[in-house]
Amino acid sequence: MKKTAIAVALVLAGVTTVQADPVTVYGQLNVSAQSSDEGDGRFSELKSNASRFGLKGDFVLEHGLTLVYQLEWAVDLADVGGSENITSRNQYVGLRGNFGEVRLGRHDTALKDAQGKIDLFNDYEADVKALWRGEVRASDSVTYYTPTFNGFGAQITYVMEDAADAEDALSASVYYGDENLKDSHFYAAVAMDSEVAGYDAMRAQAQGKLAGFKLGAMYHTQENIVSGVEQDGWLLNAAYPLGKTELKAQYQTLEDDDAVSVGVDYKAGKNTTLFAWYSSFNLDVTAPDRDYLAVGIKHKF
């Protein structure tokens, strides 16, 4: 871990010395104080919600090509002394051109990417991955983005299993619109996984703006490749802005399990958000019910 921290520091230091290279240093700090009950009684804890930092950039090459890259790490601000305080996130190098964009390395699969900004409680306890499979960041992967045409585009992720007795995996999606709902007021995507992390999965999702509300919906189905057990569920959510404040609510299911979340975000500055949320999970007999209450701060740089 010390070697990793030193290497990261050297990379960051090198940014200031290579003035000719277009390098962007970015990150997000997100920490919450939580009151949690996971079935054995209530306790308090501090959580780092996918806090991260990274480097990204591009370099113009010959023949209409551009080299692109990203190196991103998660950092746990609540467990600074832990052995896994810094872990890898998306890290890749690739080429962009008239053909689209190809990325080689560690990358979110097409199915994971396809959700866009629909999950209103992403990175928190009620992140969709709490109930659903398919939130995979795949190593040994090749990712391809097609050029967009009239708002439509596609993404394919090919995952090499890196073992003689394993099967390669495939994830693919087709999407329409702007996931940030800025260039368009509607976003939709259909995605599937085949043999990804032990599951086949399919999702259909959409989000749009209507009468001041931001409304989202997702349908999800998954099948365990080994056991053959199939499960499905759905998600509905809504967000409504009131000046610098945004109110939000979300409901998610998987068979007999469900999760209900409500929250409020306050824009304290251009890059700083204060937030509070409550999530409650009603699970089947194989797991205890649980609930969480949190307040925190998120800052992007």
C-alpha positions as CSV (number, residue, x, y, z in Angstrom):
1,M,0.0,0.0,0.0
2,K,2.9,2.4,0.7
3,K,4.3,1.6,-2.7
4,T,0.9,2.3,-4.3
5,A,0.6,5.7,-2.5
6,I,4.1,6.6,-3.6
7,A,3.4,5.7,-7.2
8,V,0.2,7.8,-7.2
9,A,2.1,10.7,-5.7
10,L,4.8,10.5,-8.4
11,V,2.1,10.5,-11.1
12,L,0.4,13.5,-9.7
13,A,3.7,15.3,-9.3
14,G,4.6,14.6,-12.9
15,V,1.5,16.4,-14.0
16,T,3.1,19.8,-13.2
17,T,6.3,18.9,-15.0
18,V,4.8,17.8,-18.3
19,Q,3.1,21.1,-19.4
20,A,2.6,20.0,-23.0
21,D,0.4,17.0,-22.1
22,P,-3.4,17.7,-21.7
23,V,-3.9,16.1,-18.3
24,T,-6.9,16.6,-16.0
25,V,-6.7,15.9,-12.3
26,Y,-10.2,15.3,-10.9
27,G,-12.0,13.7,-8.0
28,Q,-14.9,13.4,-5.6
29,L,-15.0,13.4,-1.8
30,N,-18.2,12.0,-0.4
31,V,-18.5,11.2,3.3
32,S,-21.5,10.6,5.5
33,A,-22.2,10.0,9.2
34,Q,-24.7,7.1,9.5
35,S,-27.0,5.5,12.0
36,S,-27.3,1.9,10.8
37,D,-29.3,-1.2,11.8
38,E,-28.4,-4.4,9.9
39,G,-30.4,-6.8,12.1
40,D,-28.2,-6.9,15.2
41,G,-29.0,-3.6,16.7
42,R,-28.4,0.1,15.8
43,F,-24.8,1.5,15.6
44,S,-23.1,4.6,14.2
45,E,-20.5,4.7,11.6
46,L,-18.7,7.0,9.1
47,K,-18.9,5.9,5.5
48,S,-16.8,7.0,2.5
49,N,-19.2,6.8,-0.4
50,A,-17.0,5.9,-3.4
51,S,-14.7,8.9,-2.8
52,R,-12.2,8.9,-5.7
53,F,-9.4,10.7,-7.5
54,G,-7.9,10.3,-10.9
55,L,-6.1,11.5,-14.0
56,K,-7.5,11.6,-17.5
57,G,-6.6,13.1,-20.8
58,D,-6.2,12.7,-24.6
59,F,-3.5,13.2,-27.2
60,V,-4.1,14.0,-30.8
61,L,-2.3,11.5,-33.1
62,E,-1.9,11.1,-36.9
63,H,-4.6,9.9,-39.3
64,G,-7.5,11.4,-37.4
65,L,-6.8,9.3,-34.2
66,T,-6.8,10.5,-30.6
67,L,-5.2,8.5,-27.7
68,V,-7.4,8.6,-24.6
69,Y,-6.7,7.4,-21.1
70,Q,-8.0,7.4,-17.5
71,L,-6.4,6.3,-14.3
72,E,-8.9,6.4,-11.4
73,W,-8.7,5.1,-7.8
74,A,-11.2,4.9,-4.9
75,V,-10.0,6.2,-1.6
76,D,-11.7,5.3,1.7
77,L,-11.7,8.5,3.8
78,A,-13.4,6.7,6.7
79,D,-10.7,4.0,7.0
80,V,-7.5,5.9,6.3
81,G,-5.4,3.3,8.2
82,G,-7.0,0.3,6.5
83,S,-5.1,-2.1,4.2
84,E,-7.4,-1.4,1.3
85,N,-7.6,2.3,1.7
86,I,-6.8,2.9,-2.0
87,T,-8.4,0.6,-4.7
88,S,-8.6,0.6,-8.5
89,R,-11.6,1.9,-10.4
90,N,-11.8,2.5,-14.2
91,Q,-8.3,2.4,-15.6
92,Y,-7.7,2.2,-19.4
93,V,-6.0,3.4,-22.5
94,G,-7.6,3.6,-25.9
95,L,-8.1,5.2,-29.3
96,R,-10.9,7.5,-30.6
97,G,-11.6,8.2,-34.3
98,N,-14.4,8.3,-36.9
99,F,-15.0,4.6,-36.0
100,G,-16.0,5.5,-32.4
101,E,-13.8,4.7,-29.3
102,V,-12.0,1.6,-28.1
103,R,-10.8,1.3,-24.5
104,L,-8.5,-1.4,-23.1
105,G,-8.1,-2.1,-19.4
106,R,-10.4,-2.1,-16.4
107,H,-13.8,-0.6,-17.2
108,D,-17.5,-0.6,-16.2
109,T,-19.5,-3.0,-18.4
110,A,-22.0,-1.8,-20.9
111,L,-24.9,-2.9,-18.7
112,K,-23.5,-1.0,-15.7
113,D,-22.8,2.1,-17.8
114,A,-26.3,2.0,-19.3
115,Q,-28.0,3.1,-16.1
116,G,-26.6,6.6,-16.7
117,K,-27.8,8.9,-13.9
118,I,-31.1,7.0,-13.2
119,D,-30.0,5.6,-9.8
120,L,-30.7,8.6,-7.5
121,F,-28.9,6.8,-4.6
122,N,-25.9,5.7,-6.4
123,D,-22.8,5.0,-4.2
124,Y,-25.0,4.9,-1.0
125,E,-26.5,1.9,0.8
126,A,-29.5,1.8,-1.6
127,D,-27.3,1.7,-4.7
128,V,-29.1,-0.6,-7.2
129,K,-26.3,-3.2,-6.6
130,A,-27.6,-3.8,-3.1
131,L,-30.4,-5.9,-4.7
132,W,-29.4,-6.5,-8.3
133,R,-26.5,-8.2,-10.0
134,G,-24.7,-6.6,-12.9
135,E,-22.9,-3.7,-11.4
136,V,-19.5,-5.0,-12.7
137,R,-16.3,-3.2,-13.3
138,A,-14.5,-5.7,-15.4
139,S,-10.7,-6.3,-15.6
140,D,-9.2,-7.7,-18.8
141,S,-11.8,-6.0,-20.8
142,V,-12.2,-4.3,-24.2
143,T,-14.9,-1.7,-24.4
144,Y,-16.2,-0.2,-27.7
145,Y,-18.4,2.9,-28.1
146,T,-20.0,3.4,-31.5
147,P,-20.4,6.9,-32.9
148,T,-23.8,8.4,-32.1
149,F,-26.4,8.9,-34.8
150,N,-29.5,11.0,-34.2
151,G,-29.0,10.5,-30.5
152,F,-28.6,6.7,-30.7
153,G,-25.4,4.9,-29.7
154,A,-24.2,1.5,-28.6
155,Q,-21.6,0.1,-26.2
156,I,-20.0,-3.4,-26.2
157,T,-17.8,-4.8,-23.4
158,Y,-15.8,-8.0,-24.1
159,V,-14.3,-9.5,-20.9
160,M,-11.4,-12.0,-21.2
161,E,-11.6,-14.5,-18.4
162,D,-7.8,-15.0,-18.4
163,A,-8.0,-18.8,-17.6
164,A,-8.0,-21.9,-19.7
165,D,-11.1,-23.4,-18.1
166,A,-13.2,-20.2,-18.0
167,E,-15.6,-18.6,-20.6
168,D,-15.2,-15.1,-21.9
169,A,-18.1,-12.8,-21.2
170,L,-20.0,-10.1,-23.2
171,S,-22.0,-7.1,-22.1
172,A,-23.8,-4.8,-24.6
173,S,-26.2,-1.9,-24.6
174,V,-28.1,0.4,-27.0
175,Y,-29.0,3.9,-25.7
176,Y,-30.7,7.1,-26.8
177,G,-30.4,10.7,-25.5
178,D,-28.2,12.4,-23.0
179,E,-27.8,10.7,-19.6
180,N,-27.3,14.1,-17.9
181,L,-30.6,15.3,-19.4
182,K,-28.9,18.5,-20.6
183,D,-28.7,18.1,-24.4
184,S,-32.1,16.3,-24.3
185,H,-34.9,15.9,-21.8
186,F,-35.0,12.1,-22.2
187,Y,-32.6,9.1,-21.9
188,A,-33.3,5.4,-22.4
189,A,-31.2,2.3,-22.8
190,V,-31.5,-1.5,-23.2
191,A,-28.6,-3.7,-22.0
192,M,-27.6,-7.3,-21.5
193,D,-24.9,-9.4,-19.8
194,S,-23.8,-12.8,-20.9
195,E,-21.6,-14.9,-18.6
196,V,-20.6,-11.7,-16.7
197,A,-19.4,-12.5,-13.1
198,G,-21.5,-15.7,-13.0
199,Y,-24.8,-14.1,-14.2
200,D,-26.8,-13.5,-17.3
201,A,-28.8,-10.2,-17.0
202,M,-31.0,-7.8,-18.9
203,R,-32.1,-4.3,-18.2
204,A,-34.4,-1.7,-19.8
205,Q,-34.3,1.8,-18.3
206,A,-35.5,5.3,-19.0
207,Q,-35.3,8.8,-17.4
208,G,-36.9,12.1,-18.4
209,K,-38.1,15.5,-17.2
210,L,-41.8,16.2,-16.9
211,A,-43.5,19.2,-15.3
212,G,-40.5,20.0,-13.2
213,F,-40.0,16.4,-12.0
214,K,-37.1,14.1,-13.0
215,L,-38.7,10.7,-13.3
216,G,-36.8,7.4,-13.7
217,A,-37.7,3.7,-14.2
218,M,-35.7,0.4,-14.6
219,Y,-36.7,-3.2,-15.2
220,H,-34.1,-5.9,-14.4
221,T,-33.9,-9.6,-14.8
222,Q,-31.0,-11.9,-13.8
223,E,-30.1,-15.6,-13.9
224,N,-27.4,-17.4,-11.9
225,I,-25.5,-19.4,-14.5
226,V,-24.6,-22.3,-12.1
227,S,-27.9,-22.7,-10.2
228,G,-30.2,-21.5,-13.0
229,V,-32.3,-19.4,-10.5
230,E,-34.0,-16.5,-12.3
231,Q,-35.1,-13.3,-10.5
232,D,-36.5,-10.0,-11.7
233,G,-37.4,-6.7,-10.3
234,W,-38.0,-3.0,-11.1
235,L,-37.2,0.5,-9.9
236,L,-39.1,3.7,-9.9
237,N,-37.9,7.1,-8.7
238,A,-38.6,10.8,-8.8
239,A,-36.7,14.0,-8.0
240,Y,-38.0,17.6,-7.7
241,P,-35.9,20.8,-7.4
242,L,-36.8,23.6,-5.1
243,G,-34.2,26.3,-5.6
244,K,-30.9,25.0,-4.4
245,T,-32.6,22.0,-2.9
246,E,-33.6,18.7,-4.5
247,L,-36.1,16.2,-3.0
248,K,-35.8,12.6,-4.2
249,A,-37.4,9.2,-3.6
250,Q,-36.8,5.7,-4.9
251,Y,-38.4,2.3,-4.7
252,Q,-36.6,-0.9,-5.9
253,T,-37.6,-4.6,-5.9
254,L,-36.1,-8.0,-6.5
255,E,-38.8,-10.7,-6.2
256,D,-39.9,-10.5,-2.5
257,D,-37.1,-8.1,-1.5
258,D,-37.5,-4.3,-1.7
259,A,-35.9,-1.1,-0.7
260,V,-37.4,2.4,-0.1
261,S,-35.3,5.5,0.0
262,V,-36.0,9.2,0.5
263,G,-33.4,12.0,0.5
264,V,-32.7,15.7,0.1
265,D,-29.7,17.4,-1.5
266,Y,-28.7,21.0,-0.9
267,K,-26.4,22.8,-3.4
268,A,-24.1,24.7,-1.0
269,G,-21.7,25.7,-3.8
270,K,-20.8,25.1,-7.4
271,N,-19.1,21.8,-6.6
272,T,-20.4,21.1,-3.1
273,T,-23.6,19.3,-2.0
274,L,-24.9,18.7,1.5
275,F,-27.2,15.7,1.8
276,A,-29.4,13.6,4.0
277,W,-31.2,10.4,3.2
278,Y,-33.0,7.4,4.8
279,S,-33.1,3.9,3.3
280,S,-35.1,0.8,4.5
281,F,-34.7,-2.7,3.2
282,N,-37.5,-5.3,3.6
283,L,-35.8,-8.6,2.8
284,D,-37.0,-12.2,2.7
285,V,-36.4,-14.8,5.5
286,T,-32.8,-15.5,4.4
287,A,-31.6,-12.1,5.5
288,P,-32.6,-9.6,8.3
289,D,-34.3,-6.3,7.4
290,R,-32.1,-3.3,7.6
291,D,-32.3,0.5,7.6
292,Y,-29.9,3.5,7.4
293,L,-30.1,7.2,8.2
294,A,-27.3,9.4,7.0
295,V,-26.2,13.0,6.7
296,G,-23.1,14.0,4.7
297,I,-21.1,16.2,2.3
298,K,-20.0,15.7,-1.3
299,H,-17.4,17.8,-3.0
300,K,-16.2,17.5,-6.6
301,F,-12.9,18.9,-7.9
